Amino acid sequence: MDLSKEDFFVMKVAIASDHGGIHIREEVRSLLEEMGIEYEDFGCDCEASVDYPDYALPVAEKVAKGEFDKGILICGTGIGMSIAANKVKGIRCALVHDVFSAKATRQHNNSNMLAMGERVIGPGLAREIAKAWLTTDYEGGRHERRVGKISEYEEKNL
């Protein structure tokens, strides 16, 4: 089920990037503003090399605690950000570089964080991916059992 713009008045999104993702982050911020989605930007604001865990982990923790409904992370490839975010209990961060996967990870995996790579995709595609991810609802049903197995594992092992 796709959500309409009116459904976003309560959604809060946390967004961050390292130095490798600052340009795409600006595109996604612009999209959030156009869609009327409340967000907070956690940086970074420079092109000098920084460490992606310093940005991914605080955002993931805020999403896991429920301070934000969803999180979006951008680095050069999206790989480092997604790995770091997925270390936080309760986070299901999907590394996505196409619209189909953006929808599928919401529908089937109930992902609560999205990671993208600025060196992999361009600004137009990043906007399309983010919009698809933000507007696609979780289907539940048979997927609930599968997502539940991940949560059960986290409870036992983290």
Residue frames as qw, qx, qy, qz and C-alpha x, y, z in Angstrom:
[[0.000, 0.890, 0.456, 0.000, 0.00, 0.00, 0.00],
 [0.416, 0.311, -0.017, 0.854, 1.46, 3.33, -1.00],
 [0.217, -0.655, -0.464, 0.555, 1.03, 6.28, 1.33],
 [0.260, 0.822, 0.283, 0.420, -0.07, 9.73, 0.22],
 [0.279, 0.462, -0.256, 0.802, 1.54, 13.04, 1.16],
 [0.501, -0.612, 0.001, -0.612, -1.10, 13.58, 3.85],
 [0.919, -0.301, -0.254, 0.030, 0.13, 10.47, 5.68],
 [0.680, 0.241, -0.312, 0.618, 3.52, 12.04, 6.40],
 [0.175, -0.816, 0.046, -0.549, 2.54, 14.76, 8.85],
 [0.730, -0.643, 0.192, -0.132, 3.71, 12.65, 11.80],
 [0.931, 0.141, -0.054, 0.333, 6.74, 10.98, 10.19],
 [0.214, -0.913, 0.329, 0.114, 10.12, 12.08, 11.52],
 [0.905, 0.335, -0.075, 0.253, 13.27, 11.19, 9.60],
 [0.456, -0.755, 0.327, 0.339, 16.89, 11.40, 10.73],
 [0.776, 0.607, -0.004, 0.172, 19.43, 11.91, 7.95],
 [0.411, -0.773, 0.386, 0.292, 23.22, 11.92, 7.88],
 [0.834, 0.517, -0.108, 0.159, 26.16, 11.42, 5.57],
 [0.653, -0.452, 0.179, 0.581, 29.89, 11.33, 5.70],
 [0.040, -0.627, 0.307, 0.715, 32.04, 13.41, 3.36],
 [0.138, -0.056, 0.844, 0.515, 31.32, 11.02, 0.49],
 [0.032, 0.520, 0.838, 0.162, 27.57, 11.62, 0.58],
 [0.043, -0.460, -0.317, 0.828, 27.03, 15.33, 1.22],
 [0.198, 0.141, -0.403, -0.882, 25.68, 16.17, -2.24],
 [0.379, -0.282, -0.818, -0.328, 23.08, 13.39, -2.34],
 [0.228, -0.431, -0.690, 0.534, 22.13, 14.26, 1.26],
 [0.103, 0.302, 0.038, -0.947, 21.20, 17.74, 0.06],
 [0.364, -0.048, -0.649, -0.666, 19.00, 16.23, -2.66],
 [0.397, -0.359, -0.844, 0.043, 17.25, 14.00, -0.12],
 [0.114, -0.384, -0.461, 0.792, 16.77, 16.92, 2.27],
 [0.241, 0.157, -0.260, -0.922, 15.14, 18.86, -0.54],
 [0.424, -0.190, -0.796, -0.389, 12.84, 15.90, -1.25],
 [0.295, -0.389, -0.766, 0.417, 11.85, 15.66, 2.42],
 [0.044, 0.335, 0.195, -0.921, 10.99, 19.36, 2.44],
 [0.341, 0.044, -0.518, -0.784, 8.94, 19.01, -0.76],
 [0.477, -0.260, -0.822, -0.173, 7.06, 16.07, 0.76],
 [0.443, -0.642, 0.049, -0.623, 6.45, 17.96, 4.01],
 [0.873, -0.233, -0.400, 0.153, 8.31, 15.37, 6.07],
 [0.377, -0.883, 0.251, -0.124, 9.87, 16.53, 9.33],
 [0.893, 0.175, -0.238, 0.340, 13.57, 15.69, 9.50],
 [0.391, -0.871, 0.257, 0.148, 16.74, 16.41, 11.40],
 [0.715, 0.598, -0.296, 0.206, 20.13, 16.52, 9.67],
 [0.764, -0.609, 0.141, 0.161, 23.01, 15.05, 11.67],
 [0.072, -0.798, 0.497, 0.334, 25.78, 16.11, 9.26],
 [0.537, -0.426, 0.020, 0.728, 28.49, 16.04, 8.12],
 [0.264, 0.932, 0.184, -0.170, 29.00, 19.47, 6.65],
 [0.116, -0.776, 0.501, 0.364, 32.43, 19.15, 5.07],
 [0.842, 0.464, -0.249, -0.119, 34.20, 17.47, 2.20],
 [0.051, 0.609, -0.757, 0.231, 37.20, 16.61, 4.39],
 [0.605, -0.010, -0.794, -0.056, 37.46, 12.93, 5.26],
 [0.496, -0.394, 0.440, -0.637, 35.45, 11.88, 8.33],
 [0.005, -0.087, 0.993, -0.082, 34.61, 8.50, 9.84],
 [0.467, -0.240, -0.543, -0.656, 31.20, 7.16, 8.77],
 [0.476, -0.378, -0.774, 0.178, 30.45, 5.36, 12.08],
 [0.146, -0.202, -0.369, 0.895, 30.49, 8.77, 13.81],
 [0.377, 0.080, -0.148, -0.911, 27.38, 9.65, 11.77],
 [0.572, -0.096, -0.713, -0.393, 25.70, 6.28, 11.17],
 [0.395, -0.189, -0.827, 0.353, 25.68, 5.05, 14.77],
 [0.085, 0.200, 0.430, -0.876, 24.04, 8.10, 16.43],
 [0.511, 0.085, -0.287, -0.806, 21.31, 8.18, 13.77],
 [0.572, -0.072, -0.799, -0.174, 20.70, 4.43, 14.09],
 [0.223, -0.175, -0.758, 0.588, 20.49, 4.74, 17.88],
 [0.272, 0.169, 0.194, -0.927, 17.91, 7.52, 17.59],
 [0.612, 0.036, -0.506, -0.607, 15.79, 5.46, 15.19],
 [0.499, -0.077, -0.854, 0.124, 16.11, 2.37, 17.42],
 [0.084, -0.197, -0.630, 0.746, 14.98, 4.40, 20.46],
 [0.100, 0.683, 0.719, 0.081, 11.95, 5.67, 18.54],
 [0.122, -0.620, -0.082, 0.771, 13.03, 9.30, 18.48],
 [0.318, 0.438, -0.428, -0.724, 12.72, 9.11, 14.68],
 [0.865, 0.219, 0.279, -0.354, 10.51, 6.86, 12.58],
 [0.889, 0.368, 0.123, 0.243, 13.10, 6.27, 9.88],
 [0.346, -0.747, 0.321, 0.469, 16.69, 7.11, 9.04],
 [0.757, 0.640, 0.045, 0.125, 18.55, 7.78, 5.81],
 [0.540, -0.642, 0.364, 0.405, 22.33, 7.47, 5.53],
 [0.706, 0.704, -0.025, 0.073, 24.60, 8.33, 2.61],
 [0.485, -0.635, 0.441, 0.409, 28.29, 7.70, 2.10],
 [0.110, 0.517, -0.629, -0.570, 30.42, 7.00, -0.95],
 [0.280, 0.043, -0.901, -0.330, 29.05, 3.49, -1.50],
 [0.698, -0.356, -0.082, -0.615, 26.47, 3.16, 1.27],
 [0.793, 0.003, -0.601, 0.099, 28.25, 0.03, 2.45],
 [0.331, 0.141, -0.601, 0.714, 30.03, 1.43, 5.50],
 [0.371, -0.212, 0.186, -0.885, 26.98, 3.32, 6.70],
 [0.816, -0.146, -0.312, -0.464, 24.73, 0.27, 6.36],
 [0.699, 0.033, -0.649, 0.297, 27.18, -2.02, 8.15],
 [0.121, 0.155, -0.515, 0.834, 27.55, 0.42, 11.04],
 [0.525, -0.195, 0.031, -0.828, 23.81, 1.08, 11.36],
 [0.832, -0.094, -0.456, -0.300, 22.99, -2.63, 11.38],
 [0.443, 0.122, -0.728, 0.510, 25.14, -3.09, 14.48],
 [0.270, -0.145, 0.382, -0.872, 22.46, -1.24, 16.48],
 [0.106, 0.258, 0.945, -0.170, 19.79, -3.51, 17.95],
 [0.311, 0.648, 0.556, -0.416, 16.44, -3.01, 16.25],
 [0.223, 0.678, -0.284, -0.640, 17.82, -1.51, 13.07],
 [0.714, 0.301, 0.595, 0.213, 17.11, -2.98, 9.66],
 [0.083, 0.766, -0.239, -0.591, 19.16, -0.77, 7.36],
 [0.796, 0.386, 0.442, 0.152, 18.93, -1.62, 3.68],
 [0.217, -0.469, 0.441, 0.733, 21.61, -0.64, 1.21],
 [0.557, 0.606, 0.564, -0.062, 19.64, 0.30, -1.91],
 [0.160, -0.398, 0.402, 0.809, 20.63, 1.54, -5.36],
 [0.135, -0.177, -0.711, -0.667, 17.41, 0.93, -7.31],
 [0.484, -0.185, 0.056, -0.854, 13.72, 1.76, -6.91],
 [0.788, -0.124, -0.532, -0.284, 12.51, -1.86, -6.97],
 [0.589, -0.044, -0.663, 0.460, 14.70, -2.78, -3.99],
 [0.071, -0.179, 0.330, -0.924, 13.64, 0.36, -2.13],
 [0.681, -0.190, -0.139, -0.693, 10.01, -0.75, -2.35],
 [0.811, -0.042, -0.582, -0.044, 10.79, -4.40, -1.63],
 [0.410, 0.101, -0.652, 0.630, 12.80, -3.67, 1.51],
 [0.336, -0.143, 0.292, -0.884, 9.89, -1.70, 2.95],
 [0.777, -0.054, -0.269, -0.567, 7.24, -4.21, 1.86],
 [0.883, 0.007, -0.470, -0.005, 9.09, -7.38, 2.86],
 [0.630, 0.064, -0.510, 0.583, 11.76, -6.44, 5.41],
 [0.342, -0.889, -0.302, -0.033, 10.15, -3.50, 7.20],
 [0.601, 0.139, -0.155, 0.771, 13.46, -1.65, 6.91],
 [0.242, -0.898, -0.311, 0.195, 13.64, 1.37, 9.17],
 [0.210, -0.763, 0.298, 0.534, 16.81, 2.80, 7.67],
 [0.762, 0.623, 0.144, 0.108, 17.97, 3.37, 4.11],
 [0.442, -0.600, 0.381, 0.547, 21.60, 3.62, 2.98],
 [0.688, 0.706, 0.154, 0.069, 22.72, 4.86, -0.43],
 [0.655, -0.292, 0.249, 0.651, 26.07, 5.53, -2.12],
 [0.213, 0.866, -0.006, -0.453, 26.75, 8.86, -3.78],
 [0.049, -0.557, 0.690, 0.459, 29.55, 7.38, -5.88],
 [0.301, 0.130, 0.935, 0.134, 27.17, 4.66, -7.11],
 [0.188, 0.694, 0.679, 0.147, 24.01, 6.60, -8.00],
 [0.170, 0.318, 0.121, 0.925, 23.20, 10.11, -9.12],
 [0.145, 0.072, 0.425, -0.891, 21.01, 12.70, -7.45],
 [0.589, 0.011, -0.277, -0.759, 17.90, 12.02, -9.53],
 [0.684, -0.068, -0.719, -0.100, 17.93, 8.31, -8.80],
 [0.240, -0.019, -0.707, 0.665, 18.66, 8.98, -5.12],
 [0.372, 0.017, 0.187, -0.909, 15.50, 11.09, -4.92],
 [0.712, 0.001, -0.467, -0.524, 13.44, 8.38, -6.64],
 [0.563, -0.013, -0.793, 0.231, 14.80, 5.71, -4.29],
 [0.045, -0.027, -0.585, 0.809, 14.19, 7.79, -1.18],
 [0.513, 0.006, -0.020, -0.858, 10.67, 8.68, -2.28],
 [0.726, -0.019, -0.615, -0.308, 9.81, 5.06, -3.06],
 [0.453, -0.021, -0.772, 0.444, 11.24, 3.93, 0.27],
 [0.092, 0.024, 0.435, -0.896, 9.43, 6.63, 2.24],
 [0.568, 0.080, -0.051, -0.818, 6.06, 6.05, 0.57],
 [0.658, 0.034, -0.714, -0.237, 5.97, 2.25, 0.58],
 [0.656, -0.471, 0.298, -0.510, 4.27, 0.51, 3.48],
 [0.105, -0.288, 0.945, -0.117, 5.25, -2.76, 5.16],
 [0.609, -0.065, -0.573, -0.544, 3.03, -5.63, 4.00],
 [0.557, -0.317, 0.599, -0.480, 3.30, -7.77, 7.15],
 [0.921, 0.175, -0.113, -0.328, 1.65, -11.15, 6.63],
 [0.971, 0.055, -0.104, 0.210, 4.15, -13.86, 5.73],
 [0.443, 0.606, -0.302, 0.588, 6.94, -11.31, 6.08],
 [0.477, -0.727, 0.205, -0.450, 6.14, -10.73, 9.75],
 [0.962, -0.257, 0.062, 0.061, 7.38, -14.23, 10.64],
 [0.779, 0.346, -0.081, 0.517, 10.66, -13.60, 8.85],
 [0.067, 0.717, -0.214, 0.660, 11.29, -10.16, 10.35],
 [0.723, -0.605, 0.103, -0.318, 10.30, -11.62, 13.73],
 [0.956, -0.052, -0.082, 0.278, 13.06, -14.23, 13.45],
 [0.463, 0.520, -0.203, 0.689, 15.60, -11.43, 13.07],
 [0.330, -0.690, 0.172, -0.621, 14.23, -9.64, 16.14],
 [0.915, -0.390, -0.006, -0.104, 14.26, -12.87, 18.16],
 [0.835, 0.195, -0.169, 0.486, 17.87, -13.48, 17.22],
 [0.154, 0.644, -0.208, 0.720, 18.80, -9.95, 18.28],
 [0.626, -0.636, 0.086, -0.443, 17.13, -10.45, 21.66],
 [0.966, -0.240, 0.005, 0.091, 19.12, -13.64, 22.30],
 [0.842, 0.119, 0.052, 0.523, 22.49, -12.64, 20.89],
 [0.317, 0.640, -0.037, 0.699, 23.12, -8.92, 21.17]]
